[in-house]
């Protein structure tokens, strides 16, 4: 084994160990999946509820009677 091959192997091991260490630290910092599933379900329910509210508000704002009432109010 010549010197160049040995240097390449040492550098590869050093870089590989750094990548592995970073991966393991990142993975350890992530929250557990049990809490995530509960949070995800709650967020989905919130999004559904908010979409319903937005749909209701859009109906109110685009209602023709409301627009007519607004025009009459402006004229008065």
VMD Tcl script that builds the backbone (N, CA, C; Angstrom):
set m [mol new atoms 228]
animate dup $m
set s [atomselect $m all]
$s set {name element resname resid chain x y z} {
  {N N UNK 1 A 0.852 -1.163 0.000}
  {CA C UNK 1 A 0.000 0.000 0.000}
  {C C UNK 1 A 0.906 1.236 0.000}
  {N N UNK 2 A 0.684 2.103 -0.968}
  {CA C UNK 2 A 1.535 3.290 -1.015}
  {C C UNK 2 A 0.939 4.401 -0.150}
  {N N UNK 3 A 1.640 5.473 -0.012}
  {CA C UNK 3 A 1.272 6.577 0.875}
  {C C UNK 3 A -0.007 7.268 0.395}
  {N N UNK 4 A -0.145 7.466 -0.900}
  {CA C UNK 4 A -1.319 8.151 -1.437}
  {C C UNK 4 A -2.611 7.387 -1.098}
  {N N UNK 5 A -2.612 6.095 -1.242}
  {CA C UNK 5 A -3.780 5.272 -0.926}
  {C C UNK 5 A -4.110 5.358 0.557}
  {N N UNK 6 A -3.095 5.351 1.389}
  {CA C UNK 6 A -3.300 5.437 2.824}
  {C C UNK 6 A -3.912 6.784 3.202}
  {N N UNK 7 A -3.455 7.876 2.582}
  {CA C UNK 7 A -3.988 9.208 2.861}
  {C C UNK 7 A -5.459 9.281 2.435}
  {N N UNK 8 A -5.776 8.732 1.268}
  {CA C UNK 8 A -7.156 8.742 0.784}
  {C C UNK 8 A -8.060 7.960 1.736}
  {N N UNK 9 A -7.615 6.829 2.224}
  {CA C UNK 9 A -8.414 6.024 3.146}
  {C C UNK 9 A -8.631 6.768 4.467}
  {N N UNK 10 A -7.596 7.407 4.969}
  {CA C UNK 10 A -7.710 8.156 6.228}
  {C C UNK 10 A -8.692 9.313 6.077}
  {N N UNK 11 A -8.599 10.053 4.977}
  {CA C UNK 11 A -9.516 11.177 4.742}
  {C C UNK 11 A -10.946 10.664 4.601}
  {N N UNK 12 A -11.144 9.575 3.866}
  {CA C UNK 12 A -12.480 9.010 3.683}
  {C C UNK 12 A -13.076 8.571 5.013}
  {N N UNK 13 A -12.273 7.951 5.869}
  {CA C UNK 13 A -12.762 7.548 7.187}
  {C C UNK 13 A -13.118 8.760 8.049}
  {N N UNK 14 A -12.317 9.801 7.977}
  {CA C UNK 14 A -12.595 11.017 8.750}
  {C C UNK 14 A -13.883 11.684 8.304}
  {N N UNK 15 A -14.061 11.828 6.998}
  {CA C UNK 15 A -15.281 12.443 6.470}
  {C C UNK 15 A -16.490 11.558 6.766}
  {N N UNK 16 A -16.345 10.278 6.571}
  {CA C UNK 16 A -17.441 9.350 6.839}
  {C C UNK 16 A -17.867 9.360 8.296}
  {N N UNK 17 A -16.915 9.424 9.199}
  {CA C UNK 17 A -17.264 9.444 10.621}
  {C C UNK 17 A -17.960 10.752 10.995}
  {N N UNK 18 A -17.546 11.864 10.383}
  {CA C UNK 18 A -18.197 13.148 10.650}
  {C C UNK 18 A -19.639 13.127 10.141}
  {N N UNK 19 A -19.842 12.574 8.958}
  {CA C UNK 19 A -21.196 12.480 8.409}
  {C C UNK 19 A -22.070 11.589 9.281}
  {N N UNK 20 A -21.550 10.471 9.718}
  {CA C UNK 20 A -22.298 9.560 10.580}
  {C C UNK 20 A -22.649 10.225 11.914}
  {N N UNK 21 A -21.701 10.926 12.493}
  {CA C UNK 21 A -21.932 11.608 13.765}
  {C C UNK 21 A -23.032 12.651 13.616}
  {N N UNK 22 A -22.967 13.458 12.552}
  {CA C UNK 22 A -23.981 14.489 12.316}
  {C C UNK 22 A -25.352 13.860 12.102}
  {N N UNK 23 A -25.417 12.775 11.350}
  {CA C UNK 23 A -26.679 12.081 11.113}
  {C C UNK 23 A -27.284 11.570 12.419}
  {N N UNK 24 A -26.472 10.956 13.251}
  {CA C UNK 24 A -26.979 10.414 14.513}
  {C C UNK 24 A -27.436 11.521 15.461}
  {N N UNK 25 A -26.718 12.635 15.507}
  {CA C UNK 25 A -27.131 13.756 16.355}
  {C C UNK 25 A -28.446 14.351 15.872}
  {N N UNK 26 A -28.596 14.489 14.574}
  {CA C UNK 26 A -29.826 15.039 14.014}
  {C C UNK 26 A -31.001 14.115 14.290}
  {N N UNK 27 A -30.778 12.850 14.150}
  {CA C UNK 27 A -31.837 11.872 14.380}
  {C C UNK 27 A -32.240 11.843 15.859}
  {N N UNK 28 A -31.286 12.006 16.757}
  {CA C UNK 28 A -31.592 12.001 18.189}
  {C C UNK 28 A -32.373 13.243 18.590}
  {N N UNK 29 A -32.190 14.347 17.865}
  {CA C UNK 29 A -32.853 15.597 18.197}
  {C C UNK 29 A -34.305 15.634 17.726}
  {N N UNK 30 A -34.701 14.723 16.849}
  {CA C UNK 30 A -36.065 14.720 16.335}
  {C C UNK 30 A -37.027 14.191 17.379}
  {N N UNK 31 A -38.237 14.796 17.449}
  {CA C UNK 31 A -39.221 14.311 18.424}
  {C C UNK 31 A -39.731 12.918 18.054}
  {N N UNK 32 A -40.265 12.230 19.015}
  {CA C UNK 32 A -40.754 10.873 18.809}
  {C C UNK 32 A -42.037 10.885 17.982}
  {N N UNK 33 A -42.298 9.816 17.289}
  {CA C UNK 33 A -43.416 9.754 16.357}
  {C C UNK 33 A -44.778 9.683 17.043}
  {N N UNK 34 A -44.852 9.213 18.273}
  {CA C UNK 34 A -46.135 9.116 18.970}
  {C C UNK 34 A -46.722 10.502 19.173}
  {N N UNK 35 A -45.909 11.427 19.630}
  {CA C UNK 35 A -46.370 12.799 19.821}
  {C C UNK 35 A -46.674 13.438 18.478}
  {N N UNK 36 A -45.913 13.104 17.462}
  {CA C UNK 36 A -46.136 13.673 16.147}
  {C C UNK 36 A -47.493 13.268 15.583}
  {N N UNK 37 A -47.880 12.018 15.746}
  {CA C UNK 37 A -49.165 11.554 15.229}
  {C C UNK 37 A -50.321 12.283 15.908}
  {N N UNK 38 A -50.216 12.482 17.215}
  {CA C UNK 38 A -51.254 13.192 17.950}
  {C C UNK 38 A -51.331 14.642 17.496}
  {N N UNK 39 A -50.173 15.278 17.380}
  {CA C UNK 39 A -50.126 16.661 16.918}
  {C C UNK 39 A -50.649 16.785 15.503}
  {N N UNK 40 A -50.280 15.856 14.665}
  {CA C UNK 40 A -50.706 15.879 13.270}
  {C C UNK 40 A -52.222 15.763 13.161}
  {N N UNK 41 A -52.810 14.891 13.945}
  {CA C UNK 41 A -54.264 14.742 13.933}
  {C C UNK 41 A -54.943 16.028 14.406}
  {N N UNK 42 A -54.395 16.652 15.443}
  {CA C UNK 42 A -54.963 17.903 15.944}
  {C C UNK 42 A -54.836 19.016 14.898}
  {N N UNK 43 A -53.701 19.070 14.227}
  {CA C UNK 43 A -53.510 20.096 13.196}
  {C C UNK 43 A -54.459 19.883 12.021}
  {N N UNK 44 A -54.659 18.630 11.633}
  {CA C UNK 44 A -55.594 18.345 10.535}
  {C C UNK 44 A -57.007 18.782 10.910}
  {N N UNK 45 A -57.400 18.523 12.151}
  {CA C UNK 45 A -58.729 18.939 12.609}
  {C C UNK 45 A -58.842 20.468 12.615}
  {N N UNK 46 A -57.798 21.148 13.065}
  {CA C UNK 46 A -57.791 22.616 13.055}
  {C C UNK 46 A -57.894 23.154 11.638}
  {N N UNK 47 A -57.166 22.561 10.721}
  {CA C UNK 47 A -57.203 23.015 9.328}
  {C C UNK 47 A -58.595 22.818 8.744}
  {N N UNK 48 A -59.211 21.674 9.034}
  {CA C UNK 48 A -60.568 21.419 8.534}
  {C C UNK 48 A -61.536 22.459 9.084}
  {N N UNK 49 A -61.432 22.731 10.378}
  {CA C UNK 49 A -62.317 23.715 11.013}
  {C C UNK 49 A -62.099 25.105 10.425}
  {N N UNK 50 A -60.841 25.485 10.205}
  {CA C UNK 50 A -60.536 26.795 9.638}
  {C C UNK 50 A -61.022 26.916 8.195}
  {N N UNK 51 A -60.906 25.844 7.428}
  {CA C UNK 51 A -61.425 25.868 6.049}
  {C C UNK 51 A -62.929 26.080 6.053}
  {N N UNK 52 A -63.624 25.429 6.979}
  {CA C UNK 52 A -65.071 25.625 7.076}
  {C C UNK 52 A -65.406 27.075 7.426}
  {N N UNK 53 A -64.651 27.652 8.327}
  {CA C UNK 53 A -64.889 29.047 8.712}
  {C C UNK 53 A -64.635 29.994 7.552}
  {N N UNK 54 A -63.552 29.746 6.798}
  {CA C UNK 54 A -63.248 30.596 5.647}
  {C C UNK 54 A -64.349 30.469 4.601}
  {N N UNK 55 A -64.828 29.253 4.379}
  {CA C UNK 55 A -65.910 29.034 3.417}
  {C C UNK 55 A -67.155 29.830 3.837}
  {N N UNK 56 A -67.475 29.812 5.128}
  {CA C UNK 56 A -68.620 30.565 5.632}
  {C C UNK 56 A -68.417 32.062 5.445}
  {N N UNK 57 A -67.226 32.548 5.750}
  {CA C UNK 57 A -66.942 33.975 5.579}
  {C C UNK 57 A -67.009 34.386 4.113}
  {N N UNK 58 A -66.518 33.541 3.226}
  {CA C UNK 58 A -66.606 33.843 1.796}
  {C C UNK 58 A -68.061 33.928 1.355}
  {N N UNK 59 A -68.888 33.049 1.879}
  {CA C UNK 59 A -70.310 33.079 1.544}
  {C C UNK 59 A -70.950 34.377 2.026}
  {N N UNK 60 A -70.612 34.791 3.224}
  {CA C UNK 60 A -71.170 36.023 3.777}
  {C C UNK 60 A -70.723 37.230 2.956}
  {N N UNK 61 A -69.464 37.287 2.621}
  {CA C UNK 61 A -68.918 38.447 1.916}
  {C C UNK 61 A -69.434 38.518 0.487}
  {N N UNK 62 A -69.606 37.388 -0.157}
  {CA C UNK 62 A -70.039 37.400 -1.557}
  {C C UNK 62 A -71.552 37.290 -1.709}
  {N N UNK 63 A -72.276 37.347 -0.626}
  {CA C UNK 63 A -73.731 37.267 -0.666}
  {C C UNK 63 A -74.294 38.495 -1.376}
  {N N UNK 64 A -75.210 38.291 -2.333}
  {CA C UNK 64 A -75.781 39.396 -3.115}
  {C C UNK 64 A -76.627 40.322 -2.251}
  {N N UNK 65 A -77.367 39.756 -1.300}
  {CA C UNK 65 A -78.178 40.602 -0.421}
  {C C UNK 65 A -77.297 41.526 0.410}
  {N N UNK 66 A -76.170 41.012 0.838}
  {CA C UNK 66 A -75.240 41.836 1.614}
  {C C UNK 66 A -74.687 42.945 0.748}
  {N N UNK 67 A -74.355 42.639 -0.497}
  {CA C UNK 67 A -73.838 43.663 -1.403}
  {C C UNK 67 A -74.907 44.716 -1.661}
  {N N UNK 68 A -76.141 44.299 -1.838}
  {CA C UNK 68 A -77.231 45.235 -2.054}
  {C C UNK 68 A -77.446 46.098 -0.817}
  {N N UNK 69 A -77.421 45.490 0.349}
  {CA C UNK 69 A -77.558 46.241 1.598}
  {C C UNK 69 A -76.437 47.255 1.754}
  {N N UNK 70 A -75.228 46.868 1.372}
  {CA C UNK 70 A -74.078 47.772 1.463}
  {C C UNK 70 A -74.253 48.964 0.527}
  {N N UNK 71 A -74.760 48.718 -0.682}
  {CA C UNK 71 A -74.984 49.817 -1.641}
  {C C UNK 71 A -76.072 50.755 -1.118}
  {N N UNK 72 A -77.127 50.184 -0.568}
  {CA C UNK 72 A -78.200 51.010 -0.012}
  {C C UNK 72 A -77.676 51.830 1.150}
  {N N UNK 73 A -76.855 51.232 1.986}
  {CA C UNK 73 A -76.288 51.970 3.124}
  {C C UNK 73 A -75.422 53.128 2.645}
  {N N UNK 74 A -74.664 52.910 1.570}
  {CA C UNK 74 A -73.810 53.968 1.040}
  {C C UNK 74 A -74.617 55.129 0.474}
  {N N UNK 75 A -75.781 54.818 -0.108}
  {CA C UNK 75 A -76.632 55.856 -0.664}
  {C C UNK 75 A -77.324 56.671 0.405}
  {N N UNK 76 A -77.581 56.088 1.572}
  {CA C UNK 76 A -78.325 56.765 2.624}
  {C C UNK 76 A -77.501 57.800 3.347}
}
mol reanalyze $m
mol bondsrecalc $m
mol representation Tube
mol addrep $m
